[in-house]
């Protein structure tokens, strides 16, 4: 969108010395400018992914990368605190957790 630059991150790679701009791609589920629902959904999708596949499962990082670049830091901190206390207000996440057993953490190779 016109103000999409607000959600871009500058990424540099030490190996090549090149710098490029990264931003999440257009998601047709959220055509409006308000990124709040998109931000919340990526956070929940990340929690569902690590619940089912285990902490450290690399493909889950796709969701984490997106919510970290779209969501305001205070929102993430609040949600993480709520998760830690077991009071995160998401029926979607609770249904997921009741449907699937929690996977063990994935060992890094």
PECORFEN-V981693 format. One record per residue. RES is the residue in one letter. PHI is phi in whole degrees, -180 to 180 (* if undefined). PSI is psi in whole degrees, -180 to 180 (NA if undefined). D_FIRST is the distance of its C-alpha to the first C-alpha in whole Angstrom. Layout:
# PECORFEN-V981693
RES PHI PSI D_FIRST
RES PHI PSI D_FIRST
This chain:
# PECORFEN-V981693
X * -179 0
X -61 -34 4
X -107 22 5
X -59 -22 5
X -61 -20 8
X -66 -23 10
X -108 15 10
X -95 152 12
X -125 141 15
X -89 127 18
X -122 133 20
X -124 148 24
X -112 128 26
X -69 -32 30
X -66 -38 32
X -105 -17 30
X 76 6 29
X -89 150 25
X -120 137 22
X -140 161 19
X -99 130 15
X -118 139 14
X -149 149 11
X -59 143 11
X -74 164 11
X -60 134 9
X -117 112 11
X -62 -14 12
X -70 -20 14
X -131 74 12
X -75 -19 9
X -79 165 9
X -69 -34 7
X -60 112 11
X -91 0 11
X -56 -52 15
X -63 -38 16
X -65 -45 14
X -59 -50 16
X -61 -43 19
X -66 -40 19
X -63 -39 19
X -63 -46 21
X -65 -43 24
X -60 -38 23
X -64 -45 24
X -63 -40 27
X -65 -41 28
X -63 -49 28
X -71 -25 30
X -66 -46 32
X -82 -36 33
X -103 -17 33
X 103 145 34
X -58 138 33
X 91 -3 32
X -73 111 31
X -55 -43 29
X -59 -23 27
X -67 -23 26
X -60 -23 24
X -58 -46 21
X -67 -43 20
X -60 -46 21
X -59 -41 19
X -69 -48 16
X -68 -32 17
X -67 -26 19
X -94 -13 15
X -107 -40 13
X -81 142 16
X -65 141 18
X -54 -41 21
X -61 -33 23
X -65 -47 22
X -62 -44 23
X -61 -43 26
X -63 -47 27
X -65 -40 26
X -65 -40 29
X -63 -42 31
X -64 -41 31
X -62 -45 32
X -61 -34 34
X -90 -5 36
X 75 26 36
X -125 21 34
X -65 124 30
X -85 72 29
X -136 110 28
X -64 -35 30
X -60 -46 28
X -69 -40 29
X -62 -42 33
X -60 -43 33
X -62 -46 32
X -67 -31 35
X -77 -27 37
X -80 -37 37
X -120 142 37
X -72 151 39
X -71 129 38
X -80 148 38
X -71 160 39
X -60 147 37
X -88 130 37
X -75 134 39
X -77 144 37
X -85 NA 39
